[in-house]
Amino acid sequence: MKQSLLAAALVAIAVTACSKQEEAPPPVSTPAPSIQEQTKEAAEQAVEAAKESAEAAKESAAEALEATKETAADAVDAAKEGAAAAVEAAKEHTAATVEAAKEGAEATKEAAGEAVDAAKAAAEAAVEKAKEASN
C-alpha cells in the first residue's frame, strides 16, 4: 500500500512538472563582438596607454630640461657676482638638477611600467577571449 501511494505521488509530480511551460528568453538584439573586434579593441587600448606613457615621459624630460636651463642661468648669474657665490649656487642648483632628473626618470619609469602593464592586460584579455571563443 505504501509503495503504491509512493508510486502515485511520483507519477503526479512528474506529470505536473512536465506540464509547466517556461518562458523563452528574449532574443539577443546585439551580437557579441567577434574575437577580431575584441583583439583590435584591446590593441587600441594598449596603443593608447603607450601613447600616454610616451607623453608622460616627454613631459618629464621637458621638466628636467627646463630645470637644467634654470640651473645654468642661475649659475651664470652667480659667476658674475663672484667665485664664492658661484660655487655655492652651483652646488645648490646641481642638487636641484639631479633631483629633478631623478624625478623625471622615475616618472618616465612609472609611465613606461603602466604602459607595459596595460599592454599585458590587454593582450591577456585578448588571449582569454580568443580561448573562450574557440571553446
N, C-alpha and C positions, 0 to 999 in steps of 0.2 A: 504494500500500500504506500509506504513512504517513497519507494522508488518510482512508482507511477506518478505520484504528486510532484516529485522532483523532476521527472522527465517532462511532465506537462508544463511546469513552471519554466523550464529551459526552452521549450518549444515556444511558449508565449513570449518570452523575452527576445528570442531570435526573430520571430515574426514582427514584433514591434520595432526592433532595431532595423530590420531590413526595409520597413515601410517608410522610414524617415527619409526625407529628401533634404540634402544640403544645398544651400545657395551656391551658385557658381561664383568664383571670384571675378571681380570686374576685369575687363580686358586691360592690358597694359597699353597706355596710349603712346608712350615714347619708348623706342627700343633702347636697350643698353648700348653704351658706346663700345665700338669694336676695340680689339686689343691694339690695333694700329693707332686709333684715336687716343686711347689711354696712354700708350707709349709716347706718342707725339706730345701730348699734354705734359707728361712727366718730363720729357726732354726740354720742352719750352720752359717749364718751371726751373729746371736745372740751369738753363742758359740765363734766365732772368736772375737767378741767385748769383751766378758767376759774374754777370754784369754789375750787380750791386756790390759785390765784393771788390771788383776792379775799381769801381767808382770810389769806394771807401779807401782803397789803397792809394788812389790818385790824390784824394783829399788829404790823406795823411802825409804823403810825400810833399804836397804843396805847403802844408803847415810846417813841416820840417825845413823846407827851403826858405819860407818866409822867416822863420825863427833864425836861420843861419844868416840871412841877409841883415836882419835887425842886429844880430850879434856883431857882424862885420862892421856895420855902420857905427855902432857904439864903440867898437874897438878903435876905429879910425879917429873918432872924436876924442877918445881918451888919449891916444898917442899925441894929438895936437896939444893937449893940456899938459902933458908931462909923462915921463917914462914910468914913474912910480904909479901914477894913477892908471896908466895904460896897462901895466902888468896886473894890477888888482882887478880892473874891469874885465880884462881878458879872461882871468881865472873865473870870475863870476859868470860871464856870458858863455864861456866854454862849457861850464857845468850845465847851464840852461840849455845850450845847444845839444849837448849829449843827452840830457833828459828828454828834450823834445824829439830827438831822433829815436830814442828808446821807445817813447810813447807812440810815435808814428809806426815804428816797426812792430810793436805789439798790436796796434790797431790793424795793421796790414795782416799780421799773422792770424788774428781772430777772424777778420773778414774772410780770409782765404780758407780758414778752417770751417767757417759756416757755409761757405760755398761748396766745399768738398762734402760736408755733411748733407747739405741739401741735394747735391747731385747723387750721393749714395742712396739717400732715402728715395729719391725719385726713381733711380734705377732699380732698387729693391722692390718698390711698389709696382713698377712695370713688369718685373720678373714674376712677382706674385700673381699679378693679373693675367699674365700670359700662362702661368701654370694652371690657374683656375679655369681659364678659357679652354685649355687643352684637355682638361679632365671633364 
